[in-house]
Amino acid sequence: KLSVSSPGATGQDLGAMASEVDESERPRQRNLPGTQAACMWKWSPRSFVNTGNYLAIAEYIQDLIREDPSDIERIYLPPSNDTDPLVWQYEHLRQFVIEFNILLVALGGHCTPETCPQMTASNEWQYLCAAHRKPQDCAAIDYMTHTIDGSTALLTNSQHFTSRTAVPPSSAKYFQSMTRRLYRIFAHVYYHHRQIFDEIEELMHLCARFSHFALRFQLMSPSMLLVPAAAYEMRSGGEPSDAG
């Protein structure tokens, strides 16, 4: 049985950047040395207070995911009326990249250049890797690694994203292509590594959250979602849906 750490378990969030907020403004929440794995990250979500801390939104998103990754509507509801919608999308994409790395680790030994020499989704779709000067074939594991690495590099590129508190519209144009390429990882894993897909989805609801995110912010059209909704839709109480 697959076991992974909490989806928000890396508080560094892609950059290991320390928070500048005054610690006296809120309770200190941390995993102390010697904390057992089952007891880690066991705190209630912090109330969102926009104190100018550039990690406030990222921490808020991670807290919600740790508390209940299946509560999708709550996870994508901005914490305040003045939350910048582009910053909200940007921080969710950063969080997704962290979690895609967990999925990639889970594929270790299952998806190799020998088992999956091309990036495909069933027998109908094949994708070329855009990480090269000219798009070319890559083994699926290499395609996924290149896509995650490329997304990380873009989201942390100071030329396009100079601040965690404001996203220029000219930089937000990258969100659609990034979302589309990241989604292909789900398509490959669902059609070619179904057991891994199901185990990750049971623990993290990652495809469900990502699909909802892509549709909610119009980053993908419904026709582009190749994974059947029945594979990740959840009833109340966490039982798989029989729909579809």
RADA-V751777 format. One record per residue. OMEGA is omega in whole degrees, -180 to 180 (999 if undefined). Layout:
{{OMEGA} {OMEGA}}
This chain:
{{-177} {176} {179} {179} {180} {-178} {178} {-169} {176} {-178} {-179} {176} {171} {-176} {-179} {-178} {-177} {178} {-179} {-177} {177} {-176} {179} {-176} {-179} {179} {178} {-177} {-177} {174} {-178} {176} {-180} {178} {178} {-176} {-178} {-177} {-177} {177} {-177} {173} {-180} {178} {177} {174} {-178} {175} {-178} {-178} {-175} {176} {-174} {176} {-173} {-178} {179} {-180} {179} {179} {-179} {178} {180} {-179} {179} {-177} {-180} {-178} {179} {-179} {-169} {-179} {-180} {-177} {-176} {175} {-179} {-175} {180} {-178} {-178} {177} {179} {-177} {179} {175} {178} {178} {-179} {-178} {176} {178} {177} {179} {178} {180} {175} {-175} {175} {176} {176} {177} {-179} {177} {-180} {-179} {-177} {-180} {179} {180} {-178} {176} {180} {-178} {-177} {-176} {179} {177} {-177} {171} {-170} {179} {-173} {-173} {174} {-175} {174} {-177} {-177} {-178} {-177} {-180} {174} {-178} {-176} {176} {172} {169} {-175} {-178} {177} {177} {-178} {178} {180} {-178} {178} {179} {180} {178} {177} {-179} {-179} {-177} {179} {180} {-175} {176} {-178} {-178} {-173} {-175} {173} {-176} {178} {179} {179} {177} {-180} {177} {179} {180} {180} {-175} {-177} {-178} {178} {-180} {-179} {-179} {178} {-179} {-180} {177} {178} {-178} {179} {-176} {-180} {-174} {-174} {179} {-170} {-179} {178} {179} {-177} {-178} {177} {-177} {179} {-178} {-167} {-177} {-171} {179} {178} {-179} {-177} {-180} {177} {179} {-177} {-180} {-177} {-177} {174} {177} {173} {175} {-180} {-178} {-179} {-179} {-173} {179} {180} {-178} {-179} {-179} {-177} {179} {-176} {169} {172} {-177} {172} {180} {179} {179} {174} {-177} {174} {999}}
